[in-house]
């Protein structure tokens, strides 16, 4: 079994008055993933195996790309026990 990692992620919609709806959509994708997560004020942390994290990141990107411009900032910690 691969060690779990922690990914801190922040989604920022650009140039859009409907940004909160988009942030809520991203949070819904994270919640629906079934992975362990914690929502903080400026970011959300997700704890899972590396491949699960990257699958979630790809899903968020693919689902949000049609919604318009955004910055999706991530920081991954390579170890967690």
C-alpha positions in Angstrom: 0.0 0.0 0.0 1.3 3.4 -0.9 1.7 6.1 1.8 -1.0 8.7 1.9 -0.2 12.3 1.0 -1.8 15.6 1.9 -2.8 18.0 -0.8 -3.7 21.6 0.0 -5.7 23.1 -2.8 -7.3 26.5 -3.6 -9.6 27.3 -6.5 -9.9 30.9 -7.6 -12.3 31.8 -10.5 -11.0 34.8 -12.5 -13.0 37.7 -13.9 -16.4 36.4 -12.9 -19.2 37.8 -10.7 -20.5 34.2 -10.2 -17.3 33.0 -8.5 -18.9 31.6 -5.3 -21.1 29.2 -7.3 -17.9 27.9 -8.9 -16.1 27.5 -5.6 -19.1 25.6 -4.3 -19.1 23.3 -7.4 -15.4 22.5 -6.7 -16.2 21.7 -3.0 -19.0 19.5 -4.2 -16.6 17.5 -6.4 -14.2 17.1 -3.5 -17.0 16.0 -1.2 -18.3 13.5 -3.8 -14.9 12.0 -4.2 -15.3 10.1 -0.9 -11.7 11.2 0.1 -10.9 12.6 3.5 -11.0 16.4 3.4 -11.0 19.5 5.6 -12.4 22.8 4.4 -10.5 25.8 5.7 -11.0 29.6 5.1 -8.7 29.9 2.1 -8.0 26.3 1.0 -9.1 22.7 1.4 -6.8 19.9 2.3 -7.4 16.4 1.0 -5.7 13.3 2.4 -5.5 10.2 0.2 -3.1 8.0 -1.8 -1.1 9.9 -4.5 -3.1 8.4 -7.4 -6.4 9.3 -5.8 -5.2 12.9 -5.3 -4.1 13.2 -8.9 -7.4 11.7 -10.1 -9.3 14.3 -8.1 -7.1 17.1 -9.4 -7.8 16.0 -13.0 -11.5 15.7 -12.3 -11.7 19.2 -10.9 -9.7 20.6 -13.8 -11.8 18.8 -16.4 -15.1 19.8 -14.9 -14.1 23.4 -14.2 -12.3 24.2 -17.5 -15.7 24.8 -19.4 -16.7 27.2 -16.6 -14.0 29.8 -17.6 -10.7 31.1 -16.4 -9.3 30.1 -13.0 -6.2 29.6 -10.9 -6.0 26.1 -9.2 -3.2 26.2 -6.7 -2.0 23.0 -5.0 0.7 22.0 -2.5 1.3 18.3 -2.0 3.2 16.9 1.0 4.9 13.7 -0.1 4.5 11.9 3.1 1.9 11.3 5.7 1.4 8.5 8.2 
